[in-house]
Amino acid sequence: MHNKYYAKTTRNAIKNLKETKDKKEAEQNLPQVFAMIDKLAKKNIIHRNKAANVKSKLTHHVNKLS
């Protein structure tokens, strides 16, 4: 249950970051979301390669915002 909570919270944070249209706000939230993803990978809730892929896609998304 504990792991499920953190995984769901992180998924919601990722979803909110993807829906953000403001680049400045997205850049402020990005380190917090990265920290959440890293914690999931460290606790083996998600695979470390999946964490890297998600972080890469989020960075690409934020960089495309204008």
N, CA, C and O atoms as a CHARMM CRD file, in Angstrom:
* protein
*
  264
    1    1 MET  N      0.83500  -1.19200   0.00000 PROA 1      0.00000
    2    1 MET  CA     0.00000   0.00000   0.00000 PROA 1      0.00000
    3    1 MET  C      0.88200   1.25900   0.00000 PROA 1      0.00000
    4    1 MET  O      0.58600   2.24000  -0.68200 PROA 1      0.00000
    5    2 HSD  N      1.95100   1.20800   0.76600 PROA 2      0.00000
    6    2 HSD  CA     2.84500   2.35400   0.87700 PROA 2      0.00000
    7    2 HSD  C      3.45700   2.68800  -0.48200 PROA 2      0.00000
    8    2 HSD  O      3.49100   3.85200  -0.88100 PROA 2      0.00000
    9    3 ASN  N      3.93900   1.67100  -1.19000 PROA 3      0.00000
   10    3 ASN  CA     4.55100   1.87000  -2.50100 PROA 3      0.00000
   11    3 ASN  C      3.52400   2.35400  -3.51600 PROA 3      0.00000
   12    3 ASN  O      3.83000   3.18900  -4.36800 PROA 3      0.00000
   13    4 LYS  N      2.30600   1.82800  -3.42300 PROA 4      0.00000
   14    4 LYS  CA     1.24600   2.21900  -4.33900 PROA 4      0.00000
   15    4 LYS  C      0.94100   3.70800  -4.20500 PROA 4      0.00000
   16    4 LYS  O      0.70900   4.39700  -5.19900 PROA 4      0.00000
   17    5 TYR  N      0.94400   4.19300  -2.97500 PROA 5      0.00000
   18    5 TYR  CA     0.67900   5.61000  -2.71900 PROA 5      0.00000
   19    5 TYR  C      1.73400   6.48100  -3.39600 PROA 5      0.00000
   20    5 TYR  O      1.39800   7.44800  -4.08000 PROA 5      0.00000
   21    6 TYR  N      2.99900   6.14200  -3.20800 PROA 6      0.00000
   22    6 TYR  CA     4.06500   6.94700  -3.80100 PROA 6      0.00000
   23    6 TYR  C      4.05100   6.86700  -5.32800 PROA 6      0.00000
   24    6 TYR  O      4.31000   7.86300  -6.00400 PROA 6      0.00000
   25    7 ALA  N      3.75500   5.70600  -5.86100 PROA 7      0.00000
   26    7 ALA  CA     3.70100   5.55600  -7.31400 PROA 7      0.00000
   27    7 ALA  C      2.55800   6.39200  -7.88900 PROA 7      0.00000
   28    7 ALA  O      2.72900   7.05500  -8.91200 PROA 7      0.00000
   29    8 LYS  N      1.41500   6.36300  -7.24800 PROA 8      0.00000
   30    8 LYS  CA     0.25900   7.11500  -7.73300 PROA 8      0.00000
   31    8 LYS  C      0.50800   8.61800  -7.61300 PROA 8      0.00000
   32    8 LYS  O      0.16500   9.37800  -8.51900 PROA 8      0.00000
   33    9 THR  N      1.09900   9.04500  -6.50700 PROA 9      0.00000
   34    9 THR  CA     1.41000  10.45800  -6.30800 PROA 9      0.00000
   35    9 THR  C      2.37500  10.94800  -7.38200 PROA 9      0.00000
   36    9 THR  O      2.22000  12.05200  -7.90400 PROA 9      0.00000
   37   10 THR  N      3.35900  10.13800  -7.70700 PROA 10     0.00000
   38   10 THR  CA     4.32700  10.50900  -8.73500 PROA 10     0.00000
   39   10 THR  C      3.67400  10.56500 -10.10500 PROA 10     0.00000
   40   10 THR  O      3.95000  11.47300 -10.88800 PROA 10     0.00000
   41   11 ARG  N      2.80800   9.59900 -10.40100 PROA 11     0.00000
   42   11 ARG  CA     2.09700   9.62200 -11.68800 PROA 11     0.00000
   43   11 ARG  C      1.25600  10.88500 -11.82400 PROA 11     0.00000
   44   11 ARG  O      1.19900  11.48000 -12.90000 PROA 11     0.00000
   45   12 ASN  N      0.60300  11.29700 -10.74100 PROA 12     0.00000
   46   12 ASN  CA    -0.19500  12.52200 -10.78100 PROA 12     0.00000
   47   12 ASN  C      0.69100  13.74500 -11.00000 PROA 12     0.00000
   48   12 ASN  O      0.32200  14.65400 -11.74400 PROA 12     0.00000
   49   13 ALA  N      1.84700  13.77200 -10.36300 PROA 13     0.00000
   50   13 ALA  CA     2.77400  14.89400 -10.53500 PROA 13     0.00000
   51   13 ALA  C      3.27000  14.95900 -11.98000 PROA 13     0.00000
   52   13 ALA  O      3.39600  16.04400 -12.54900 PROA 13     0.00000
   53   14 ILE  N      3.55000  13.80200 -12.56600 PROA 14     0.00000
   54   14 ILE  CA     3.99700  13.74900 -13.96500 PROA 14     0.00000
   55   14 ILE  C      2.89100  14.24900 -14.88000 PROA 14     0.00000
   56   14 ILE  O      3.14200  15.01800 -15.80800 PROA 14     0.00000
   57   15 LYS  N      1.66500  13.80900 -14.61700 PROA 15     0.00000
   58   15 LYS  CA     0.52500  14.22700 -15.43600 PROA 15     0.00000
   59   15 LYS  C      0.32900  15.73700 -15.35700 PROA 15     0.00000
   60   15 LYS  O      0.09300  16.39000 -16.37400 PROA 15     0.00000
   61   16 ASN  N      0.42500  16.28700 -14.15600 PROA 16     0.00000
   62   16 ASN  CA     0.27100  17.73000 -13.99100 PROA 16     0.00000
   63   16 ASN  C      1.37600  18.49100 -14.70400 PROA 16     0.00000
   64   16 ASN  O      1.13000  19.55300 -15.27400 PROA 16     0.00000
   65   17 LEU  N      2.57500  17.96400 -14.67500 PROA 17     0.00000
   66   17 LEU  CA     3.69000  18.61400 -15.36500 PROA 17     0.00000
   67   17 LEU  C      3.47400  18.59500 -16.87400 PROA 17     0.00000
   68   17 LEU  O      3.76900  19.57900 -17.55300 PROA 17     0.00000
   69   18 LYS  N      2.96700  17.49300 -17.40100 PROA 18     0.00000
   70   18 LYS  CA     2.71500  17.39800 -18.84000 PROA 18     0.00000
   71   18 LYS  C      1.59700  18.33400 -19.28300 PROA 18     0.00000
   72   18 LYS  O      1.61200  18.81900 -20.41400 PROA 18     0.00000
   73   19 GLU  N      0.63300  18.59200 -18.41400 PROA 19     0.00000
   74   19 GLU  CA    -0.48400  19.45700 -18.76500 PROA 19     0.00000
   75   19 GLU  C     -0.15100  20.93700 -18.63300 PROA 19     0.00000
   76   19 GLU  O     -0.90500  21.78500 -19.11000 PROA 19     0.00000
   77   20 THR  N      0.96700  21.25600 -17.99300 PROA 20     0.00000
   78   20 THR  CA     1.36000  22.64100 -17.79000 PROA 20     0.00000
   79   20 THR  C      1.74200  23.27700 -19.11100 PROA 20     0.00000
   80   20 THR  O      2.48800  22.69300 -19.89700 PROA 20     0.00000
   81   21 LYS  N      1.23000  24.47600 -19.35500 PROA 21     0.00000
   82   21 LYS  CA     1.55100  25.20400 -20.58700 PROA 21     0.00000
   83   21 LYS  C      2.60700  26.28400 -20.34500 PROA 21     0.00000
   84   21 LYS  O      3.23400  26.76300 -21.29000 PROA 21     0.00000
   85   22 ASP  N      2.80400  26.66700 -19.08400 PROA 22     0.00000
   86   22 ASP  CA     3.75100  27.71900 -18.73400 PROA 22     0.00000
   87   22 ASP  C      5.13800  27.12400 -18.51100 PROA 22     0.00000
   88   22 ASP  O      5.32000  26.26200 -17.65000 PROA 22     0.00000
   89   23 LYS  N      6.10900  27.58700 -19.28700 PROA 23     0.00000
   90   23 LYS  CA     7.45900  27.01500 -19.21300 PROA 23     0.00000
   91   23 LYS  C      8.12200  27.30400 -17.86700 PROA 23     0.00000
   92   23 LYS  O      8.79300  26.43700 -17.30800 PROA 23     0.00000
   93   24 LYS  N      7.93700  28.51200 -17.34800 PROA 24     0.00000
   94   24 LYS  CA     8.57500  28.89000 -16.08900 PROA 24     0.00000
   95   24 LYS  C      8.07000  28.01200 -14.94600 PROA 24     0.00000
   96   24 LYS  O      8.84900  27.56400 -14.10400 PROA 24     0.00000
   97   25 GLU  N      6.77000  27.77300 -14.92500 PROA 25     0.00000
   98   25 GLU  CA     6.18000  26.92400 -13.87600 PROA 25     0.00000
   99   25 GLU  C      6.66400  25.48400 -14.02200 PROA 25     0.00000
  100   25 GLU  O      6.96700  24.82000 -13.03100 PROA 25     0.00000
  101   26 ALA  N      6.73500  25.00900 -15.25800 PROA 26     0.00000
  102   26 ALA  CA     7.19400  23.64400 -15.50600 PROA 26     0.00000
  103   26 ALA  C      8.64600  23.47100 -15.07900 PROA 26     0.00000
  104   26 ALA  O      9.01100  22.43700 -14.51800 PROA 26     0.00000
  105   27 GLU  N      9.47600  24.47700 -15.34000 PROA 27     0.00000
  106   27 GLU  CA    10.88200  24.39700 -14.94400 PROA 27     0.00000
  107   27 GLU  C     11.03800  24.39000 -13.42600 PROA 27     0.00000
  108   27 GLU  O     11.97300  23.78300 -12.90400 PROA 27     0.00000
  109   28 GLN  N     10.13300  25.05800 -12.71400 PROA 28     0.00000
  110   28 GLN  CA    10.18800  25.05000 -11.26000 PROA 28     0.00000
  111   28 GLN  C      9.76800  23.69700 -10.69600 PROA 28     0.00000
  112   28 GLN  O     10.31900  23.25000  -9.69100 PROA 28     0.00000
  113   29 ASN  N      8.80000  23.04100 -11.33000 PROA 29     0.00000
  114   29 ASN  CA     8.28800  21.76000 -10.84000 PROA 29     0.00000
  115   29 ASN  C      9.14900  20.58000 -11.24700 PROA 29     0.00000
  116   29 ASN  O      9.08900  19.52400 -10.61700 PROA 29     0.00000
  117   30 LEU  N      9.94100  20.74000 -12.27900 PROA 30     0.00000
  118   30 LEU  CA    10.72800  19.62800 -12.81900 PROA 30     0.00000
  119   30 LEU  C     11.65800  18.98100 -11.78700 PROA 30     0.00000
  120   30 LEU  O     11.65900  17.75400 -11.69200 PROA 30     0.00000
  121   31 PRO  N     12.44800  19.72700 -11.00900 PROA 31     0.00000
  122   31 PRO  CA    13.32900  19.07400 -10.02500 PROA 31     0.00000
  123   31 PRO  C     12.56600  18.28500  -8.96100 PROA 31     0.00000
  124   31 PRO  O     13.04400  17.24900  -8.49900 PROA 31     0.00000
  125   32 GLN  N     11.39500  18.76300  -8.57100 PROA 32     0.00000
  126   32 GLN  CA    10.60300  18.05000  -7.57700 PROA 32     0.00000
  127   32 GLN  C     10.09900  16.72300  -8.13900 PROA 32     0.00000
  128   32 GLN  O     10.11500  15.70400  -7.44900 PROA 32     0.00000
  129   33 VAL  N      9.65600  16.73900  -9.38600 PROA 33     0.00000
  130   33 VAL  CA     9.17300  15.51000 -10.02400 PROA 33     0.00000
  131   33 VAL  C     10.33600  14.54300 -10.22800 PROA 33     0.00000
  132   33 VAL  O     10.18300  13.33600 -10.04100 PROA 33     0.00000
  133   34 PHE  N     11.50100  15.07200 -10.61200 PROA 34     0.00000
  134   34 PHE  CA    12.68000  14.22300 -10.77200 PROA 34     0.00000
  135   34 PHE  C     13.03000  13.53400  -9.46500 PROA 34     0.00000
  136   34 PHE  O     13.38000  12.35400  -9.46200 PROA 34     0.00000
  137   35 ALA  N     12.94100  14.25000  -8.36500 PROA 35     0.00000
  138   35 ALA  CA    13.24700  13.66800  -7.06300 PROA 35     0.00000
  139   35 ALA  C     12.27700  12.53600  -6.73500 PROA 35     0.00000
  140   35 ALA  O     12.67500  11.50500  -6.19300 PROA 35     0.00000
  141   36 MET  N     11.01200  12.73500  -7.06400 PROA 36     0.00000
  142   36 MET  CA    10.00300  11.69500  -6.80500 PROA 36     0.00000
  143   36 MET  C     10.30800  10.44600  -7.63100 PROA 36     0.00000
  144   36 MET  O     10.23000   9.32400  -7.13000 PROA 36     0.00000
  145   37 ILE  N     10.65500  10.65200  -8.89900 PROA 37     0.00000
  146   37 ILE  CA    10.96800   9.52900  -9.79100 PROA 37     0.00000
  147   37 ILE  C     12.20600   8.78600  -9.29400 PROA 37     0.00000
  148   37 ILE  O     12.24200   7.55500  -9.29600 PROA 37     0.00000
  149   38 ASP  N     13.21600   9.54000  -8.87100 PROA 38     0.00000
  150   38 ASP  CA    14.44700   8.91800  -8.37200 PROA 38     0.00000
  151   38 ASP  C     14.18700   8.08600  -7.12100 PROA 38     0.00000
  152   38 ASP  O     14.78200   7.02200  -6.94900 PROA 38     0.00000
  153   39 LYS  N     13.30700   8.56200  -6.25000 PROA 39     0.00000
  154   39 LYS  CA    12.97700   7.80100  -5.04400 PROA 39     0.00000
  155   39 LYS  C     12.29000   6.48500  -5.39800 PROA 39     0.00000
  156   39 LYS  O     12.55400   5.45700  -4.77400 PROA 39     0.00000
  157   40 LEU  N     11.40200   6.51600  -6.40600 PROA 40     0.00000
  158   40 LEU  CA    10.74400   5.27500  -6.82700 PROA 40     0.00000
  159   40 LEU  C     11.76200   4.28900  -7.38800 PROA 40     0.00000
  160   40 LEU  O     11.68500   3.08900  -7.12400 PROA 40     0.00000
  161   41 ALA  N     12.70800   4.79700  -8.15700 PROA 41     0.00000
  162   41 ALA  CA    13.72800   3.91900  -8.74100 PROA 41     0.00000
  163   41 ALA  C     14.64500   3.36100  -7.65300 PROA 41     0.00000
  164   41 ALA  O     15.04200   2.19800  -7.70800 PROA 41     0.00000
  165   42 LYS  N     14.97600   4.18400  -6.67500 PROA 42     0.00000
  166   42 LYS  CA    15.86200   3.74800  -5.59600 PROA 42     0.00000
  167   42 LYS  C     15.22500   2.63700  -4.77100 PROA 42     0.00000
  168   42 LYS  O     15.91300   1.72600  -4.31100 PROA 42     0.00000
  169   43 LYS  N     13.90300   2.71400  -4.58400 PROA 43     0.00000
  170   43 LYS  CA    13.18600   1.71200  -3.79800 PROA 43     0.00000
  171   43 LYS  C     12.71900   0.52900  -4.65100 PROA 43     0.00000
  172   43 LYS  O     11.98400  -0.33400  -4.17000 PROA 43     0.00000
  173   44 ASN  N     13.14800   0.49000  -5.91700 PROA 44     0.00000
  174   44 ASN  CA    12.79900  -0.58200  -6.85900 PROA 44     0.00000
  175   44 ASN  C     11.30000  -0.69800  -7.09400 PROA 44     0.00000
  176   44 ASN  O     10.79400  -1.79000  -7.35300 PROA 44     0.00000
  177   45 ILE  N     10.59000   0.41700  -7.00600 PROA 45     0.00000
  178   45 ILE  CA     9.16700   0.41500  -7.35300 PROA 45     0.00000
  179   45 ILE  C      9.04300   0.47600  -8.87700 PROA 45     0.00000
  180   45 ILE  O      8.17200  -0.16500  -9.46500 PROA 45     0.00000
  181   46 ILE  N      9.92700   1.25600  -9.50700 PROA 46     0.00000
  182   46 ILE  CA    10.05300   1.23500 -10.95700 PROA 46     0.00000
  183   46 ILE  C     11.51300   0.95700 -11.28700 PROA 46     0.00000
  184   46 ILE  O     12.39900   1.19500 -10.46600 PROA 46     0.00000
  185   47 HSD  N     11.75700   0.45800 -12.48100 PROA 47     0.00000
  186   47 HSD  CA    13.11100   0.13200 -12.91400 PROA 47     0.00000
  187   47 HSD  C     13.89600   1.42300 -13.16700 PROA 47     0.00000
  188   47 HSD  O     13.32700   2.43500 -13.57500 PROA 47     0.00000
  189   48 ARG  N     15.19100   1.37400 -12.92400 PROA 48     0.00000
  190   48 ARG  CA    16.00500   2.58000 -13.08300 PROA 48     0.00000
  191   48 ARG  C     16.03500   3.06900 -14.52700 PROA 48     0.00000
  192   48 ARG  O     16.13900   4.27100 -14.76800 PROA 48     0.00000
  193   49 ASN  N     15.94400   2.15200 -15.48900 PROA 49     0.00000
  194   49 ASN  CA    15.92400   2.57200 -16.89300 PROA 49     0.00000
  195   49 ASN  C     14.60800   3.26300 -17.23100 PROA 49     0.00000
  196   49 ASN  O     14.59300   4.22500 -17.99900 PROA 49     0.00000
  197   50 LYS  N     13.50800   2.78100 -16.66700 PROA 50     0.00000
  198   50 LYS  CA    12.22200   3.44000 -16.88300 PROA 50     0.00000
  199   50 LYS  C     12.25500   4.84200 -16.28800 PROA 50     0.00000
  200   50 LYS  O     11.72900   5.78300 -16.88200 PROA 50     0.00000
  201   51 ALA  N     12.86400   4.98200 -15.12900 PROA 51     0.00000
  202   51 ALA  CA    12.98600   6.29400 -14.49500 PROA 51     0.00000
  203   51 ALA  C     13.77100   7.24500 -15.40500 PROA 51     0.00000
  204   51 ALA  O     13.39500   8.40400 -15.57800 PROA 51     0.00000
  205   52 ALA  N     14.85100   6.74600 -15.97300 PROA 52     0.00000
  206   52 ALA  CA    15.66400   7.57000 -16.86800 PROA 52     0.00000
  207   52 ALA  C     14.87700   7.96600 -18.11300 PROA 52     0.00000
  208   52 ALA  O     14.96600   9.10600 -18.57000 PROA 52     0.00000
  209   53 ASN  N     14.11100   7.03600 -18.65600 PROA 53     0.00000
  210   53 ASN  CA    13.30600   7.33200 -19.84200 PROA 53     0.00000
  211   53 ASN  C     12.24200   8.38200 -19.54000 PROA 53     0.00000
  212   53 ASN  O     12.03100   9.29700 -20.33700 PROA 53     0.00000
  213   54 VAL  N     11.57900   8.26100 -18.41100 PROA 54     0.00000
  214   54 VAL  CA    10.52900   9.21000 -18.04300 PROA 54     0.00000
  215   54 VAL  C     11.13700  10.59400 -17.83100 PROA 54     0.00000
  216   54 VAL  O     10.57800  11.59500 -18.28000 PROA 54     0.00000
  217   55 LYS  N     12.27600  10.65300 -17.15000 PROA 55     0.00000
  218   55 LYS  CA    12.93400  11.93500 -16.90500 PROA 55     0.00000
  219   55 LYS  C     13.36100  12.58400 -18.22400 PROA 55     0.00000
  220   55 LYS  O     13.25000  13.79900 -18.38900 PROA 55     0.00000
  221   56 SER  N     13.84600  11.77400 -19.15200 PROA 56     0.00000
  222   56 SER  CA    14.26500  12.28800 -20.44500 PROA 56     0.00000
  223   56 SER  C     13.07600  12.86800 -21.20700 PROA 56     0.00000
  224   56 SER  O     13.17100  13.95300 -21.78000 PROA 56     0.00000
  225   57 LYS  N     11.96800  12.15000 -21.21100 PROA 57     0.00000
  226   57 LYS  CA    10.78200  12.62000 -21.92400 PROA 57     0.00000
  227   57 LYS  C     10.22200  13.89100 -21.29500 PROA 57     0.00000
  228   57 LYS  O      9.76500  14.78700 -22.00500 PROA 57     0.00000
  229   58 LEU  N     10.25500  13.97300 -19.97000 PROA 58     0.00000
  230   58 LEU  CA     9.76800  15.17600 -19.29900 PROA 58     0.00000
  231   58 LEU  C     10.65900  16.37700 -19.62000 PROA 58     0.00000
  232   58 LEU  O     10.16300  17.48100 -19.84600 PROA 58     0.00000
  233   59 THR  N     11.97100  16.15500 -19.63700 PROA 59     0.00000
  234   59 THR  CA    12.89100  17.23100 -19.97200 PROA 59     0.00000
  235   59 THR  C     12.64700  17.70900 -21.39500 PROA 59     0.00000
  236   59 THR  O     12.63800  18.91100 -21.65900 PROA 59     0.00000
  237   60 HSD  N     12.45300  16.77700 -22.30100 PROA 60     0.00000
  238   60 HSD  CA    12.18300  17.11300 -23.69300 PROA 60     0.00000
  239   60 HSD  C     10.88700  17.91500 -23.78600 PROA 60     0.00000
  240   60 HSD  O     10.82000  18.89700 -24.52500 PROA 60     0.00000
  241   61 HSD  N      9.86400  17.50800 -23.04400 PROA 61     0.00000
  242   61 HSD  CA     8.57700  18.20700 -23.05600 PROA 61     0.00000
  243   61 HSD  C      8.72000  19.64700 -22.55200 PROA 61     0.00000
  244   61 HSD  O      8.18300  20.57800 -23.15200 PROA 61     0.00000
  245   62 VAL  N      9.44300  19.81700 -21.45300 PROA 62     0.00000
  246   62 VAL  CA     9.60700  21.15100 -20.86900 PROA 62     0.00000
  247   62 VAL  C     10.41400  22.04800 -21.81200 PROA 62     0.00000
  248   62 VAL  O     10.12400  23.23800 -21.93700 PROA 62     0.00000
  249   63 ASN  N     11.41200  21.48800 -22.46500 PROA 63     0.00000
  250   63 ASN  CA    12.22200  22.27700 -23.38100 PROA 63     0.00000
  251   63 ASN  C     11.43700  22.72100 -24.62000 PROA 63     0.00000
  252   63 ASN  O     11.75900  23.74900 -25.21600 PROA 63     0.00000
  253   64 LYS  N     10.42400  21.96500 -25.00900 PROA 64     0.00000
  254   64 LYS  CA     9.61300  22.32000 -26.16500 PROA 64     0.00000
  255   64 LYS  C      8.62000  23.42800 -25.84900 PROA 64     0.00000
  256   64 LYS  O      8.14200  24.10300 -26.76100 PROA 64     0.00000
  257   65 LEU  N      8.30000  23.62800 -24.57600 PROA 65     0.00000
  258   65 LEU  CA     7.34800  24.68100 -24.21200 PROA 65     0.00000
  259   65 LEU  C      7.91700  26.04200 -24.57200 PROA 65     0.00000
  260   65 LEU  O      9.12800  26.25900 -24.52500 PROA 65     0.00000
  261   66 SER  N      7.02200  26.95500 -24.93400 PROA 66     0.00000
  262   66 SER  CA     7.51000  28.29800 -25.28200 PROA 66     0.00000
  263   66 SER  C      6.94600  29.35100 -24.35900 PROA 66     0.00000
  264   66 SER  O      7.25300  30.53400 -24.51100 PROA 66     0.00000
